[in-house]
Amino acid sequence: MPVGIILVSHGNFAKEVLASAEMIIGEIENIQAVCMTMDDGSSGLKEKMEQALERFSNREGVLIIADLPGGTPCNVASVLAQSSDGIAVMTGLNLAIVVEASVAGHKSLRDLTEYLVSIGKDSIHQISFKSNSETTEDEYDE
């Protein structure tokens, strides 16, 4: 079975990114969202993540994608990953990564993680920017 993927975030971000991906792709079976509430703390979040990991216990590994490096979701995921060779953690959760993860096909945990990190890096672009206050040197010469 393909790698299981857990999206984890502060608030409902992970759930909403997954919902947006499913709007584009349709139902995604190998991805689950785990959302940290104000009341969870690290112990409550750890419980939620352990339940999600159980759901994917028959998979060829689990990739946890956290919203921010150094935040509680990332730190809890890192602690869980230290206890298992079958768990990888990355940060930078965004819609492009989730869409790609859902159509990536059968990849090993390492290959999927490396692929999604590259997608994350390549998914940020400045499309256009023009300020009304921008002037050229020619405009100053007049």
C-alpha positions as CSV (number, residue, x, y, z in Angstrom):
1,M,0.0,0.0,0.0
2,P,1.2,3.5,-0.6
3,V,2.7,5.7,2.1
4,G,0.2,7.2,4.6
5,I,0.3,10.9,4.9
6,I,-0.7,12.9,8.0
7,L,-1.1,16.7,7.7
8,V,-0.7,18.4,11.0
9,S,-1.2,22.1,11.9
10,H,-2.1,24.7,14.3
11,G,-5.8,25.2,14.1
12,N,-7.8,23.9,11.2
13,F,-5.3,24.6,8.5
14,A,-4.5,20.9,7.8
15,K,-8.2,20.0,7.5
16,E,-8.9,22.9,5.2
17,V,-5.9,22.2,2.9
18,L,-7.0,18.6,2.7
19,A,-10.6,19.7,1.9
20,S,-9.2,22.0,-0.9
21,A,-7.2,19.2,-2.3
22,E,-10.2,16.9,-2.4
23,M,-12.1,19.7,-4.2
24,I,-9.5,19.4,-7.0
25,I,-8.7,15.7,-6.9
26,G,-11.7,14.0,-5.3
27,E,-11.6,11.8,-2.2
28,I,-8.0,11.1,-1.0
29,E,-7.8,7.9,1.1
30,N,-4.1,7.9,2.1
31,I,-4.1,11.4,3.7
32,Q,-5.5,12.4,7.0
33,A,-5.5,15.8,8.7
34,V,-4.7,16.3,12.4
35,C,-5.5,19.7,13.8
36,M,-4.1,21.1,17.1
37,T,-6.6,23.1,19.1
38,M,-5.8,25.7,21.8
39,D,-6.7,23.1,24.5
40,D,-4.7,20.2,23.1
41,G,-1.2,21.2,24.1
42,S,1.6,18.8,23.0
43,S,0.2,15.8,24.9
44,G,-3.3,16.2,23.4
45,L,-1.8,16.6,19.9
46,K,0.5,13.6,20.5
47,E,-2.6,11.5,21.3
48,K,-4.4,12.6,18.1
49,M,-1.3,11.9,16.0
50,E,-0.8,8.4,17.5
51,Q,-4.4,7.6,16.5
52,A,-3.7,8.8,13.0
53,L,-0.5,6.7,12.9
54,E,-2.5,3.6,13.9
55,R,-4.8,4.1,10.9
56,F,-1.7,3.8,8.7
57,S,0.0,1.0,10.5
58,N,-0.4,-1.3,7.4
59,R,1.3,1.2,5.1
60,E,4.9,1.3,3.8
61,G,5.6,4.2,6.1
62,V,4.0,7.4,7.1
63,L,5.0,10.9,6.1
64,I,3.9,13.7,8.5
65,I,3.7,17.1,6.9
66,A,3.7,19.9,9.5
67,D,2.8,23.5,9.0
68,L,5.8,25.2,10.5
69,P,9.3,24.2,11.5
70,G,9.8,24.4,15.2
71,G,6.1,24.7,16.1
72,T,4.4,22.2,18.4
73,P,2.9,20.1,15.5
74,C,6.4,19.7,14.0
75,N,8.0,19.0,17.4
76,V,5.5,16.4,18.3
77,A,5.9,14.7,14.9
78,S,9.6,14.7,15.3
79,V,9.4,13.0,18.7
80,L,7.1,10.3,17.2
81,A,9.4,9.9,14.2
82,Q,12.4,9.2,16.5
83,S,10.5,6.1,17.8
84,S,10.0,4.6,14.4
85,D,12.1,4.0,11.2
86,G,8.9,4.2,9.2
87,I,8.0,7.8,9.9
88,A,9.4,10.9,8.1
89,V,8.6,14.5,8.9
90,M,8.7,17.6,6.6
91,T,7.4,21.1,7.1
92,G,5.9,23.7,4.8
93,L,2.4,22.3,4.4
94,N,0.7,23.8,1.3
95,L,-1.9,22.9,-1.2
96,A,0.6,22.1,-4.0
97,I,2.3,19.5,-1.8
98,V,-1.0,17.9,-0.9
99,V,-2.2,17.7,-4.5
100,E,1.1,16.2,-5.6
101,A,1.1,13.8,-2.7
102,S,-2.3,12.5,-3.7
103,V,-1.3,11.8,-7.3
104,A,2.3,10.8,-6.7
105,G,1.7,7.1,-7.1
106,H,3.6,4.3,-5.4
107,K,6.9,5.8,-4.0
108,S,9.0,4.8,-1.1
109,L,8.8,7.0,2.0
110,R,12.2,8.5,1.2
111,D,11.4,9.1,-2.5
112,L,8.0,10.6,-1.7
113,T,9.5,12.9,1.0
114,E,12.3,14.1,-1.3
115,Y,9.8,14.6,-4.2
116,L,7.4,16.6,-2.1
117,V,10.2,18.8,-0.6
118,S,11.2,19.7,-4.2
119,I,7.5,20.4,-5.1
120,G,7.2,22.7,-2.0
121,K,10.3,24.6,-3.1
122,D,9.2,24.9,-6.7
123,S,5.6,25.9,-5.8
124,I,6.3,29.4,-4.7
125,H,6.4,32.0,-7.4
126,Q,5.9,35.7,-7.8
127,I,3.5,36.0,-10.6
128,S,3.6,39.8,-11.1
129,F,4.1,43.0,-9.2
130,K,3.9,46.5,-10.3
131,S,3.7,49.5,-8.0
132,N,2.2,52.8,-9.0
133,S,5.2,54.5,-7.3
134,E,7.8,52.8,-9.5
135,T,9.6,55.1,-11.8
136,T,12.4,54.7,-14.2
137,E,15.5,56.9,-14.5
138,D,14.2,58.4,-17.7
139,E,11.2,59.8,-15.7
140,Y,13.6,61.6,-13.4
141,D,15.5,63.1,-16.3
142,E,12.6,65.1,-17.6
